[in-house]
Amino acid sequence: MAARSSLKATMQERILETTDRLFYRQGIRAVGVDTIAAEIGISKRTLYNHFPSKDELIVAYLSRRFRSAKTSDLPPVEQILGDFDRLERSFASGGFRGCPFVNAVAELGEPRHAANKVAVAFKEQRRIWFRELLQRLNVADPEALATQLMLLVDGAIAAALVRGDPKMARAAREAARVLLAAAGVAIPAAAPPARIRQPRRSAGGRARRDTTKL
């Protein structure tokens, strides 16, 4: 039983890893179950034994990308501004294709789809992460400011995707500094912008697979 369970988990991970790569790079609507199965080298029936429908596969794909933000021992303001530095690193990677959660909602266009709930939950937990840090900073209205910071995050993601410019995250970071200062937060002196490394390329000239998650 244990061996069978292990084999099942291994196959599910193979399916999800392939699904993640194809859905994120090519789009949920553009990639069919047949394509995923062929890429893995299994039958469509085998895939359906693990994920009975494409809708369930979509939800599993998004759930796999759902990573809760964690606070650290760094000062709250450094964590908040550092989140925009993290975004810039993600934008500069060779595999950036926007926010997978926003992409899914836009592609599916079905408000009642289970994927929408996953997307809302992801965005909300990120907003709550900002709110908790702002509460530690004793700002007057952490709820409203957390929402404003999330708008900067989402705006930076959209702008970086459209413009192909990772520095959109840096512009959003500066806007966040202005919002924090207006809320009475003591802002550390601005450090010189970090140099963002361009993704290394393989011998064939293609950028290596991006492992950064938004």
RADABEL-V369642 format. One line per field, one symbol per residue. ss: DSSP state (@ for helix, = for strand, . for the rest). phi: phi as a letter, one per 20 degrees, with the letter a starting at -180 (. if undefined). psi: psi as a letter, one per 40 degrees, with the letter a starting at -180 (. if undefined). A space follows every 10 residues. Layout:
BEGIN
ss: ???
phi: ???
psi: ???
END
This chain:
BEGIN
ss: .@@@@@@@@@ @@@@@@@@@@ @@@@@@.... ..@@@@@@@@ ...@@@@@@@ ...@@@@@@@ @@@@@..... .....@@@@@ @@@@@@@@@@ @@.......@ @@@@@@@@.. ...@@@@@@@ @@@@@@@@@@ @@@@@@.... .@@@@@@@@@ @@@@@@@@@@ @@@....@@@ @@@@@@@@@@ @@........ .......... =.....=... ....
phi: .fffffffff ffffffffgg fffffdofff defgffffff nceffffffe cfbfgfffff gfffefcffd fcefggffff ffffffffff ffffdfcnef ffgffffflc geffffffff ffffffffgf ffffffelff cfffffffff ffffffffff ffemcfffff ffffffffff ffenefefgf eggffeffff dfgeneffff dfdf
psi: dddddddddd dddddddddd ddddddiddd hidddddddd fiiddddddd heiddddddd ddddehhhhh iaeiiddddd dddddddddd deieehfahd ddddddddfg deiddddddd dddddddddd ddddddefid gddddddddd dddddddddd ddefhdeddd dddddddddd ddeehhhihh iihihhhihi iideeiiihh ehi.
END
